[in-house]
Amino acid sequence: MAVIRSWHQHARCAQEFVLATDPSSPVVFPPLLLRHLFEGLGEEQKAKLLEQAAELDGQLPGGLEGYVTNARKLLKDSKEGVNPYEGFAPSVPQGEHLKVGSEDFERMEKLGREALSQTGFVLVAGGLGERLGYKGIKVSLPLYDALESECFLKLYISHILYIQEKFGKGKKIPLAIMTSDDTHAMTEKLLQDNNYFGMDSSQLTIMKQNKVPAIKDSDGHFAIKDGKIETKPHGHGDVHTLMHQTGVAKSWKDSGVKYVVFFQDTNGIIFRSLPAVLGVSVSNKFAVNSVCVPRTPGEAVGGICRLEHKDGRAFTVNVEYNQLDPLLRSTEQFSNGDVADAKTGFSPFPGNINVLVIDMDSYHSTLSSSGGRVNEFVNPKYADASKQAFKSPTRLECMMQDFPLLLSTESKVGFTTLDRWICFSPVKNNIQDAAAKSEKGLPPESAGTAERDAMALNTRMLQMAGAKIPEVGQAGTYAGIKLDFSPMVVLLPSFGTSLSDIKDRISPGASIEITSRSALVVEGEVFFEGKLKLDGALELRAQPGSSIIVKNLEVTNSGWEIVEVKQDDPSATVTQAMRGYKVVKHETRSIVADSEKKVVDEA
Ligand code: UTP
């Protein structure tokens, strides 16, 4: 390390650099590493490159030297076709399977609610979203077409604020957001323009991840673009390095945080399941608990596997979907590869949705011993059979779900499998790719399916809380994706997060009847104590400091309608084109309480 510091501290101009790249110089390694980049460059360009190299060197936990050493090793392994799972036998690990609404589920929600005041949340939002192809940041997208201001970031913060108010025991619940050069400025602006969506800025930390050098061949040479070392994203595994480097993990631990929840940018429904998942972590004393769904074979989500080696090494960890099939095929027990289990119709390996609950004690001690550096991997696309050059530059990457690999073998790593409808419906794909996936029977993961699933979840929660509401609403095919909507129910986070929260809003004697063509938006302290009959569209909005008590209300109007939007329709907004439809509001009954307790009794 000392050598690295000295080479860039001393080589302030190109002349000194040339000296340092002299193989006979004692300060050899990094400059030699970079020497190929300087051929044909003038003094000034060399100095600029050197400056950039010094900056990258300071940013990488092991410096440029560590990065290149690991890159060369991984590239060599890749070239030689080394199997990273060689000698490991996979099996289905032990974990909890929770049925939403079951007694166990309720018990876990109760335990989880008690732990919420000791929880910190981490949103990884540094991804570019190439598959979606949206120009802005993904967290600025609205989950619901009819409610444009309800972007993902606002929804997440609103859930945290709700949790804080109901279960925070007077404490502020912290949120850390990981951004990248691609998302940082836009994320900060979105927060500032909206006054942090009501969150105190002192409870929010933004940590920016840096890009890493791109590599152009199997010898680990860096790629140059526009006179600079080309850089590329390093992956969401950086979140652990940053939680350590920025001191966030330590300060959260010191302030009493016992559980850290990691979640992704466009999974708008995830908070609904988190209290129950937290309960599973508490009751099982899991060091790491991965949220899982039943996995369709071939689907682009990894599988959680128990991997045991003859030499005694053993992990419970995610195996990426493209590695799962070859790993399984190499065994006797799973020789058919990534196929469905005959009984369930799903892969026997739970599908990892990349939401992790990590116990703070294990987290902090592991970060301290490892620096939070999760395993890196490389995935080059070779230009030809010689496996020397790549089609386009590659880079080392890392994934946050590989954290269990840093834990000691005794650590308890588990998972919680839940029905998909309560925890997973991200916006990953543009509408064309989503339609192609839908055609193949794979989850389309588009803006439209995410909205459809969020409304279906809200509908089911009302149903489970005692409302009479059908699950089927409008249905149609929108830009090639078949969408079977439920009634358009939006329960905003200020109305409640978990199933228990929603149940608490509806008195046992209440009678709620909602027809399939209806739309209902509920915000804030709204309580259903008597009769609600809805056939049309209704908004019940209780602003902070006010409440609405529904004792007797009957609403019939022409309501809202889902209408197809053609891709070439010039009047469609970007987010409507992304869905292939828009919500047309024909008529809405709106009841708003601004600062008072409003009793609605229209008998
Ligand atoms: P995705 O797999 O959705 O990747 O990331 P992506 O880069 O955002 O989108 P594509 O693959 O280009 O279409 C999963 C989560 O990890 C975050 C994303 O923001 C998302 O929440 N992420 C990804 C980071 O924070 N940093 C990264 O370097 C990559």
Boltz pocket constraint, residues with backbone or C-beta under 6 A from the ligand:
constraints:
  - pocket:
      binder: B
      contacts: [[A, 124], [A, 125], [A, 126], [A, 127], [A, 128], [A, 129], [A, 130], [A, 131], [A, 132], [A, 178], [A, 179], [A, 180], [A, 233], [A, 234], [A, 235], [A, 236], [A, 263], [A, 264], [A, 265], [A, 266], [A, 428]]
      max_distance: 6.0
